[in-house]
Amino acid sequence: MAEHTVLIVEDESTVRELLKYRLGKHYDVYAAENGEEALDRIEETIPDLIISDIMMPKMDGFALQSALQTDKNTRVIPFIFLTARADEEARQQGQRKGVDDYITKPFDMEALLSRVERLLERIDMFQTQLNAEIGQDFSNRLLPDQVPTVEDYKFRFHSEARQQGGGDLFDWTETDNDTYFLTIGDVMGKGLRAKFYAFSFLSYVRSTLHTLLKESTSPAALMARLNDMLLNDEVLEDTFATFLLMHWSPNTHTVTYANAGHCRPVLMTPDGPEVPEHSDLILGLEEDVAFSDVTLDLDPGAALVAYTDGLMEQRTQDGDMLGEDGVRDLVAEAYGSDDSIRALLDSALIRSASDQFEDDLLVTWLQRENRNG
Amino acid sequence: MGFDARRASSETVVIHVGEALDFRNADAFKSTFQEHVENGIRQFVLDFSDTEVLDSTGLGAIFSLYREISSDDGKVAFADVSEPVQVVVHLTRTYKVFRQFPSVEAAQEAFSG
């Protein structure tokens, strides 16, 4: 958690310096000599908490507190009044809105410190809960509710979101020709920010797909468009994403895909696992990058397994990352099981140092049934 | 925690990446290079000799650097790339953009040549 910022507003220099010194051991502290100066300072930096004297020249503590109440950005800042005995009457006169505490001077420093600590803890708790809720909401929106049901095929996906995880996304679209576009991506970065960008990005991908599919079904052509968008869109500037776009045609039993720096999928057949070499540059880094399409044949029994780096970067008991080779082995082991993704994740966890996945995780498993076998 | 950056020539700055560049210190890395970008530096050598961890946020910070200077013909070179960094660079295919050199000296030489 980042260090909290506390603003001290006090005209008496000895009290001010004492507060700065004691609170400075725990927080990032700055100070003002009166209400007017405090408002200027708050305009530069909004503090997490304010401790203010009441009687001060120019603008007193009550006037400062009222001014802060009129602005929605400052209204919620926890506010502690330091009152001298002489102010007691003023305090009684009006129970003020938005004041979290009154502490009477001469005050007990330890008591003040503990009040401050409790108030800040409360803010952190609200913030954490809010972030968790928003993060979960974004995570849910980055995934479909269901997957296509196609004869002769089994298609499953599994996703686990961590609050501090990144912006994994997965989506699919059916075309007019009974084919499907599968979109798997990972927007770089961690936490809410990455999830927000992933969400914005996915909205764009969805709309671009609808338009572009009228002209072409080339994943590489779409990838080039997405790359241009990331480089030129002001909101998404400085956003980088690995992306895997797969055009799956159940009738011809093929998957044509383009890969922008994403984890390479594993193609599993009854002969064993294989990782197709093909991959191009990550999105958002360079203009005019060439992307290419590669077509894989899905023979009876073949499975195409795609995933995000949360799986590959999971630490094993040796302290190393599972890695591409590790994932390939796990796919081979899980192949043939009734719930192959579950089997894959279970054996990944058995090899892990931790009993759960450390990062966001997404796995898709597309398998053609083996009618002969 | 700051990053150790030194001016190797009038045009080049070498940044020692240290043990880890990840979500914890990516912002510090950004402010380190930002200062030099503002001073007109367009050639950066990243020294990865001690680097054990490079996560996607860390790599993203390097991409931000590249995006800022690439329009001015700026360059970012990777020197003495450790195994964990190699894995990430390979996976994202970024070796197509960042030239790699066995040592900081070799990268500097290539820049001045």
Interface residues (C-beta under 8 A of the other chain):
Chain A: G166 D186 M188 G189 K190 G191 D238 F240 T242 G261 C263 S279 D280 L281 I282 G284 L285 E286 D309 E313 M321 G323 E324
Chain B: F23 D55 S56 T57 L59 G60 F63 S64 Y66 R67 S70 P84 V87 L91 T92 R93 T94 K96 V97
